[in-house]
Amino acid sequence: MSTAPALPETAAVHWRPRTDARRLRGRGRTWTLTTAAHTVPFIATAGGLFALEPLSFPVGLAALAHAWAIPELYARRGSNVVRPRPRAAAGAEEVALGLLGDLVGHDARELHARTGLVPERGALGVWLVAEAGALLVTPGGRRVFCWCVKVPEPGLPSGDRIAHLLLALRADEAGFATVANLAFSGAPWRLRRRMPPRARPALDAGIRMARVSSRSM
């Protein structure tokens, strides 16, 4: 299979190595290690304070709060990928949704109607495409990546924005992941807490799909 990039946008990030499953796993491990490097010192500080001086527990609790807040802030940044964007005129939105519906099957249309996200199986996992990026649930459903992608024309109706990203993903999945900016990587449960309630069932569905795909491999 040719490794030539199919998406023209990859030329703008020529310094980035082309994404594949191995590099994706590496990025996930790096994200976890970076998060640990930011949180473990606070946890160690709290433990040391509790051991040396029990009366310093308020300071220790503050350190633990910081250790908890850091990954939560990362997850919140990742959840911004699936937050709805400003809508175009009602007529344009209806036409765009009709065109998007022609690109996907019944189950995907139904999930989009409920959550605003479109599921798409890929070689790297299960994608959940939103208006300004996508979530990627890796096989097995134990890790999720949040990718932020800028749509060239932000004034497009929401359905057109999703269709634009969906077609790019189908054309070149590895290129899509190469161009996109990583906003979060971690446990799905942590991301789910920060997602808009409406979008959470899409993540649940993506996890189920990823687990089924993993068992069938």
HELIX and SHEET records of a PDB file:
HELIX    1   1 PRO A    8  VAL A   13  5                                   6    
HELIX    2   2 ALA A   21  LEU A   52  1                                  32    
HELIX    3   3 PRO A   54  SER A   56  5                                   3    
HELIX    4   4 PHE A   57  SER A   79  1                                  23    
HELIX    5   5 ASN A   80  VAL A   82  5                                   3    
HELIX    6   6 ALA A   90  LEU A  103  1                                  14    
HELIX    7   7 HIS A  106  THR A  115  1                                  10    
HELIX    8   8 SER A  158  ALA A  171  1                                  14    
HELIX    9   9 GLU A  173  VAL A  179  1                                   7    
HELIX   10  10 PRO A  188  ARG A  194  1                                   7    
HELIX   11  11 PRO A  197  ALA A  199  5                                   3    
HELIX   12  12 ARG A  200  SER A  216  1                                  17    
SHEET    1   A 5 VAL A 118  ARG A 121  0                                        
SHEET    2   A 5 VAL A 126  VAL A 129 -1                                        
SHEET    3   A 5 GLY A 133  VAL A 137 -1                                        
SHEET    4   A 5 VAL A 144  CYS A 148 -1                                        
SHEET    5   A 5 ASN A 181  GLY A 186 -1                                        
END                                                                             
